[in-house]
């Protein structure tokens, strides 16, 4: 649920996202922050895919051996995810869930993944929801973009190094934000990625 659409009524917004998920092909693509850092996942534990969409990230985490919970406020997205999970023969606890109204409970997950969803006020709750030693994987659009992908309103894009500030005092294990540096036709552009660890105790 990108925040640049929050000026619309909830009903209009939900219908828009239901249409997008209904018309899209397959479960989508695995987020780069997960694909590039799959080796950092714990061998076991409880993972949350927040604003999961059609489920590519949830499926990949389940395939890695994690017990996965997946939340999205689009019922169509959850239906598509459940269908894809059955095809891939993985078990995922997927549900329609408004994370803004009902954030995750404290100390409930070993891994939280957020892809292309920005609600700054949730940052404290996400950090509290991690167990000691738990990982946050976060990826979303940056204001220093080189294309038109993502939200049109810059207020709903990350400012430079903002992910680092939002999730202090987590320990940074991976960060990537290239902005407009160097050859903009190469590299990972338009987004920022973070992997950060909650101190063990």
N, C-alpha and C positions, 0 to 999 in steps of 0.2 A: 504494500500500500504506500507508494511514494507520497511524501508529504506535499509535493507541489500540487496535488489534487485535492487537498483538504478543504479548499474553499467551496467545493461542490458539496451537496448534501450527501449524507452517508449512503442513501439509497442509490443515487446516481453514480457514485463512486463504485459501489459494490457491483452494480450492473455493468459498468465499464470493464472492471477487472474480470468479472465472470465471462464476458464476451471474449476478452483477450485470451483467457485460459481455454475457453471452449474452442476457439479457432486455431490455436497454436498447435504445432506438431510436437508429439512426444513429450517427455518430461523436462525438456529444456537442457541447458548445458551446465556442467559442474562449474562452480565458481572458481576462478583462478586461484584465489587464496587457499582453497581446499586442494585443488589439483596440484599446486606447487609445493604444498606442505603436508601432503598425506602422510609422510613419514613421521610427522610430529604427533599424530594421533595416539592416544593411549591404546594399549592392547585390548582393553575392555572398559566398560563404563557406560554412563548415561549421557546421551547427546541430545541437544535441542536444535532443530532447524527452525529458526524464527522467521516468519514471513516466507514460508517454504515454497510458495508457488506450486508448480506441478511435480516437484520432488526430486530433481536430479541430485541435489546435495544430500538429501535424506537417504536416498537409495545408495549413494556411494559410501556414506558413513556406515550404513547397515552392512554393506558388503565387506567393510573393514572390520566388522565384528562388534560394533557398538549397539547398544539398545537405544533406538532412536525414537524421539518424540518430534512430531512435525506440526507446526501451527500455521494457519493462514486464515484470514477472515473470509476468503472466497470459498463457498461450498463447491463450486466447480473445480477449483484447484485441488481441493482435498479429494474429490471423486477421481480426478485424473491421476493423482498421486497413488491412491489405493489401487487403481487399475494397473499402473506401472509396477507397483511393488509386487502385485500378484504375478505379473509376467516375469519379473526378475527373481521371484521366489525368495523375497526377503520380508521380514516382519517389521512394520513401522506403526507406531501408535499415532495416527494422523487425526487431527480434529480441527473443526472450525473454531477459531479462538481469536478474540480481540486482545492483543497483547498490551495495548495502551490501557485498557480498562482493567485487565488482569495480568500483570507481569508475572514472570516465573517466581516461584517461592524461593526464599533464601536457601542457600547451600543444597541445591537440588540437582545440579548437573556437573559432569566432568568436562563437558565441552558444549559451548554455545556457538553456533554459526549464524551470522547475519549477512545476507547478501542483498544489496540494492534496496535497503530500507533504512531510513534515517529519521529517528525520533530522539533528539538529543536528551530529552528529559528521562528517557529510559536507561541511560548509561549507569547511574548508581544501582538500579535494580538488577541490571545484567551482571554487574560485578558481584553484588551480594548473592546472586543465584549460583555463582560458581562455587564448587567445593574447593578446599585448599589444594593447590597444585593444578586446578582446572585451567582449561584453555578457552580463550575467546578468539574466534576467527571472524574478521569483519571486512567487508568489501562493499564500497558504494562509490557514487560519482563524486568527483572533485570539481571545484570551481575553476581550476586551471586546466580546462579541457581544450582539445584540439579538434573536436568534431561537435556535431549537434546531438549526439546521443545523450539520453538522460533528461532530467528535469529542465524545463526552460527557465524557471525562476532560480537565480543563483542563491537565494536564501535557503534552498533545499538541497544544496550541494555542500560538501565539506570544504571548509577553508583550508589553507595550507597548514599541514601538520596538525589539523584539528583532531584527528583520531587519537593521536598521541596524548593530547590534552584531555580529551573526554574520558579516557580510560586510565589515567593515573589513579593509583600507584601500581597498576599491573606491570609486570616485567615484560618488556618488549623482546620477543624472540624473532620476529620478522616484520619488516615494514618496507613498503614500496609505494612511492608516489613520485612519478617522474615529471609531472607538470608539462612544461613546454621546453624542457632542457634538451639541447642537442638536436639530433635528427628526429623530428616528430613523426616521420613516416614509419619509424621502427619503435620497438619496445612496447611497454604496457602503458597506454595513455588513457586519459579521461577519468581514471579511478584512483583511489587509495586503498591499500590492503594492509591489514594488521593481524598479526598473531601475537597474543600476549598471555602471560601466565599469571594466575593468582598465586601469591607467595604461599608456600606449603604450610606455613603455620606461624 
